[in-house]
Amino acid sequence: MKRRVSKLIALALAVTTTAVFAGCGSTASTEVKDETPATEATAEAEDTAADTASEPIEISYATFMVGTHASAAAETEVIEAFNKQYEGKIKVVVEELPTDDAFVEKMEVLASSKSLPDVLIGKNGIRELAIANGQAVDLKPYLDEDAEWMKYVGEGAMNYNMTDDGKVYSISNQRQNVGYFYNKEMFEAAGIEPAKTWDEFMTNCQTLKDAGFTPLALMTGENAWTTNLWLAAMVGTANADGNKFMNTSYPDTYNTPEFIDALGKIQVMLKDYTTADAIGAIYSNAANNFEQGQVAMIANGPWMCPDFSDETKSVAGFADKVGVALYPNDGLISQFEVGYILCTADKSEAEQQAALEFLKFKTGAYAQGVFLEKAGVLPLTDNVEITDEYKAANPLIAKTIELAGQAKYTFGTLDNNAYAAVIEEFAKWYPSLAYDEITAEDLASYLSAANDASK
């Protein structure tokens, strides 16, 4: 599916944004088929760097994967490995921003003055701002000329971020397969199994509540991530029309029967089946509620799995209590991230080449392997092999991979498929929906209005 990036360019610097989820760490080993330990510097890049500077060429990079972020260890390892390999030639200078929100807000400001870093993740409308201000570079020619890089990026990730006119302004470094996690002990105590239909799911929620358990870890703050994964799954598995909707970038309207019906279920879930702090909660609140054994289910991806064995985040022995399942009606979120953008259109040839080398490294075989091992992130292609050893050490991730082959419906997230302004409406209106101040139809109309204004 081509991402209709070109429709967003007209937004220019008016785009506002929301935050997304965090990743986690892992320790098992992986193997890269036909492995190159890291993306090697091209002779041209090394010669250019050596000829034009006595000091290494510095390229700027901004990241939110720092501090307590669960992908911080993987991020640090990749950057340090690059700087070591290119020592004396290229040096990545990192700007660390403590949260997703801080990252997006800072990048919006920098985009308005055409001063975005050389390399950064283009999520939540940042890519579109970089295209609009002329900083973003079309990566398609570089992919075409570098077969080794393309081998690990793959056609799927490239095409996912391709514009209608055949340009590629961003490259992912992960494939996302997202179901939901559940507390097996709570399910057993309540006498239930993962639901096969949405009616059964709602019944399971009531059964869990009757048994003294809080069913769901929901949130309405930030981008309403864990809540909107359920919403996407309800729409994406409703029928052929709903599935098409959740596989469409920037749909025409949210006033559809499938979307309104799903919002009605979310309203019930927020009112009756979640924690007292869900209204206004951010991701960390929802994750903590599940990892501390306070709720029975959370919608999230495999990057969360390493948290379950981390006793600084989860109760002791929690990993053994967690199962993973497809959404009702055999649904699974399956997509690529927006990924990394190259913002060097106005830089010298040497600087452009240096930044390109880092982007290749960050999205290549070595980095994908590190993020799999330390952050539970699935690689883009099968050329970065997930070994039997890794699967044995990470059974929930292995199960998620297995479930991907069983899904009847696959679809994307609202974060990837909707305008940033639409995502902002959820945090604004979900509390009103939960308190019966608006209806599902009202919220669908508000989303549609924000959608129309963003075109």
N, C-alpha and C positions, 0 to 999 in steps of 0.2 A: 504494500500500500504506500503510495507516495504521500509525503506530508505536504500539505498545501501551504508551504512557507510563504510563497509569494503573496498570498492574500493578507499576510500579517504586516508586510512591509509598510503599508499605508498607515499603520498605527504609529510608526516612528517612535518618538519619545514619550508618547502618552500612555504606554503600557504600564500597568501596575501589576504586582506579583504576589505570590504566596509561597509558602515553604513546603518542602516534602520530607519524606521519611529519612532516617539515618540507617547506615549499614552496620555490620558487626564483624567479629573476627573469627578465624578458624585456624587450625594447626596442622591438618593433614597434608600429605604431599600430593603433588600433581605431576603430570608428565606432558611435555609438549611434543606432538608428533613432528618429525623432521625439525627438531628443536634448534632454534638459534637463541642462545641464552638471553640476549636482549637485541632490540633493533639496532643494527650496526650503523655507524656513521657512514655516509657515502663519501667516496674520495673527494667529490666536488665540495661537500660541506666542510670537510676538514681542511682542504686546500684554501677555500675561501676564507675560513676563519683564521688560518695561520698567516695568510698574506695580508689581511686587512687590519689586524689588531695584534699588538704585543700582549695585551691582556685578553682574557676570554671574553667572548661576546656574551653580554648579559641579556637574558630574556625574562620578562615579567610573567608571573603566574599567580593567580588568586585562587584560594581554596577555603572551603568551610569544613573540610575533613581534618580537623585539628583537635587538640585537647582530649576531651572525653568522647568525641565522636567515634563510633565503633569502627569506622574505616580509617582512622588516623594512623594506625600502625602500618597498614598497607600503603597508604599515601606517602608516608615518610620513607618507607623502604624504596619505593619506586623513584622518588625524587633523589634520594641519596645515591642510588645505583646509577642514575643518569649522570649526576654531577661527577661521580667517580669515573665513569667510562669516558666522559668528555672533558676531563680535567685539563685545564690549560687552553681549551678551545671554546667551550660553551658552559655557561653557568646559569642555572635557573634561580632567580631571585623570587622568593615566595612571600606573598602577602597573606597572612593568616587572618581569617574572619571567623568569629566564634560560633556563629549559627547560620542556618540556611537563610533566615530573614535578613541578618546583617549582610550576608553575601549579596543577596539580590538587591537590597536597598543601595549598597555601595556601588554595585555594577550599574544600576540605573543612573546614578549620578555621573559616573565616569562615561557612560554612553552618551549622555547629553553634551559632553565636551569632547567627544571623540578621543577619549583617553583610556579606553579599556585595555587591560593587560594583553600581552601577546597571545597567551593561551589561557582559556578558562572554560568551565562548563557553561553551556548556553541555555540552561533551563529557565523555565518560568518567564519566557519572553525576552531573555537577554540576547539570544541568538537573533531574534527579529530586530532588536534595536541595533545590533552590530551590522546587520545587513542594511538597515535603513540609513545608518550614519556613514556607510561606506568602508568600515573597517574590516568586515568579514571577508574571508578569501574563499573562493570556490575550490573545494578539495578534490573534485572529480578528476581533473587532469593528473594530479599527483597519484591518486589511486590507480588510474589507468596505466601510468608508467612504472609503478612499483609493484610487481607481481608478488613479491614476498610479503609486503605489508597487506595487500589485498587478500592474500591467503588467510590471514588471521582476522581481518575485518569481515569478509564475506559479503556475498550479494545481498543477503537479507538485511543486514545493518545498513549497508550503503543505500539500498532502495528505500528503506523506511524513512530516511531523512532526505530523500531526493525531492527537489521542487518540481513543479509542473514543467519547467523549461529545462530539466535535466541537470541542474546544479546541486551540489552537495556541500552544505555549509557547516555540517557538524558530523562527528563520528563518535558513536557510542563505544564504551569499553565493557559493556555487560548486556546480557540477555536476561530478561525478567520473566519468570514464571511464578505467579502469585496465587495461592489458594488461601486457606485459613488454618490457624492452629487451634487446637482444643485441648482442654485438660481432661485426660483420660479417666482420672480418678473421679472427677465430678460427673462425667458422662455415665460412668459405671454406677455410681451411687444413685443417679437419677433414672437409671434403667433405659438409657437412650443410646443410639448410634448416630454418626453424622447423617444429616437429613439428605434424602434423595430428591425431594421437591421443596419448593418454597413454603407451601402450606405446612409440610412436616417440619420445616425449620422453625416457623413461628410457633408451632405446637411444642417443639423441643425447648424453645425459649421459656414458654410458660411452665413446662415440666421442670426445668432447672430452677426457675423461680419458686415454684411450689415446694421443691426439695431444699430450699434455703440457700441457693446459689444465685449470684448475679450472672446473667448469661453473657453479656457483651462488654468489651472494652472499646467504647466509642469516644469520639472527640468532635467538638465543633470549632475549635480554634485553629490557627494557621490555615492549612488547606483541607482540614477535616479529613485527613488521609485515611484513617482506619474506617471511618464511617462511609466515605465515598468509595472505598473498595467494595463494600457490600452493595452500595447503590449501583456501581458499574456492573457487578455480577448479576444483580436482579434484572437489569435492563438487557445485558448481553446474553442471558439465557432464557429470556421470556419467549422468544419466537424468532423467526427469520428476520423480521423487521427490527426487533430489538438488537439482535446480533449485528445487523448491518449498521445500526446507529452507533454502537460502541466500537465499530471498526472504521468510523468516518471521522476524519479530522475536521473540526469546526463545523458541526452540523447546522442545518438551516434554522432549526427551532428545537426547543425543549418541550414544546406543547404536544407531546405524543402520548398515546395511551400507555405505552410501556413505561415511559419515564414518569408519568404522573402516578401510575400504580406503584412503582418502586418508591417514589417519595412518600406515598401513603404508608408503606411498610416501614420506611425509615422513621417516620413520625411516631409510629407505635413503638419502635425499638428505642427511640430517645426518651419517650415518656415512661415506658414500663420495664425495659429490659437492660438497662445499663447503670453505671455508677452515678452517684450523686454529683460527682465533679465533672461529668462528661460535658455539660454545657460550659463552654469556654476552655475546656481542656486542650492541651497541646499533645503532640505525639508522645513525649516522655511520660506524661501522666497516664495515657492509655497503655503504653508498654509496661510501665511499672505495675499497673493494676493487674495485668495478666501474669507478669513474671513473679509477682509476690503472692500468687495464688488467690487473688481476690475475685477473679472473673473466670468464666468457663471458655470463652472464645475471643480470638482477635484475628482480624484479617490483616495479613502482612506476608512479606516474601522471605525467601531463605536466608537473606542477610541477617535476619533476626536470630537464626538458630544458635550461633555461638553464644549469645546472651544467656541461653537457657542453662549452660554449664558454668557460667561465670557467677560465682557466689557474691560478687559485689553488686550484681544486678538482679539475680534471681535467688529464690530460697534454695537451700541445699537440696540436692537431688531432684531439682525441678525438671531437668532434661528428660528423665525417665518417665515423667508424667505427661509429656506433650505428644500429641499426635497431629498429623496434617491431613487435610482432606480437600477434595474438589468442592467447589460451590455446588449447591443444589442444582439439579438438572444437568449435572456433569459439566460444569463450567470452570474455566481457568483463564486468568489474565496472562497473556503472553505477548510481550512487546520488547522493543529496544528502547533505551534511553535516548533523549535528545543528544547528549554527549558533548564532546569538546569542540570548540570553535577556534579558528586561527584568525587573529585580528592584527594583521601586519600589512594590510594593503598599502599603507603609507610609509612603510619602513624600507631601509636599504636592502639590497639583494642578500647581503651577508646576514642581516638580522632576520629576514624572512626565512632563509634556509635553516638558520639555527633554530628558530621557533618551530619550523616544520619537523625538524629532527626530534624535538621534544614531543610534539603531538604524536608522531609515529611511535615513539617509545612508549608514550602513555596509553596508547590504544593497541599496542602490539602484543606479541606472544608472551614476552616476559612479564609485562604489567598485568595482563589478564591472568597469568598463573599466580602472581602474588596476591591479587585481589580475590581469586578463588580460595587460596589457602588461608588468607588472613581476614577476609571479609565476607566469605560465603557467597561471593558474587559469581554467577554462572558466566562462562566465557561465551564469546560471540559465535564461534564455530566449533566443530568437533576436532579441529586441528590442535586445539588445546584440550588434551584428553583429561577427562575426569576418571582417575584410576580407581580400581577396585579397593585399593587401600584407603583412598579418600572417602569413597562411599561407605566403607565399613566404619570409618571414624566419624562420619557425618550422616547418620541414617535418615534424618528428616530431610536433608537435602537430596539424598538418594531417592527417597520416597516421592519427593516433589517432581524429580525428573521422571520417575515411573508414571506418576499421575498425568504428566503432560501427554503421554501416549494414549491415555484413556479418555481424555476430554472430548466431549461432543461439541462444545462451544468454546472458542477462544476469542479474546477481545482485548482491547486496550483499556487504560485508565482514563478517567476524566482529566487528570493533570496533563497527560500527553495529548489528548484529543480536543480539549476546550481552550478557548481564549483565557488569558490570565484574569481578565475582568469577570468572566463567568465564575471562575474558581473563587474569587473574592466574595461573591454573592452568597456562597454557602455559609461561610463564617458569619456573615452579616445576618442571614435569615434563619439559619437552623434553630437558634434559640426561640424565635417566634413560632416556628413550626412545632417545636417541642411543647410550648406553652399554649398551643391551640389559638394563637393570635392570628395566624394565617393558615391557609389550607395548602394541600399539595398542589392544587391548581394554581394558587397564587404564586407559590415559589417557582413553579415551572414558567410562569409568565415573567417573573423578575429575571430569571436566568435568560430567557429568550430576549428580553429587552437589552440586557448587558451584551448578549451575543450580537444583536443587531447593531448596537453602538460600536462594536469592535470591528465590524467588517469594513 
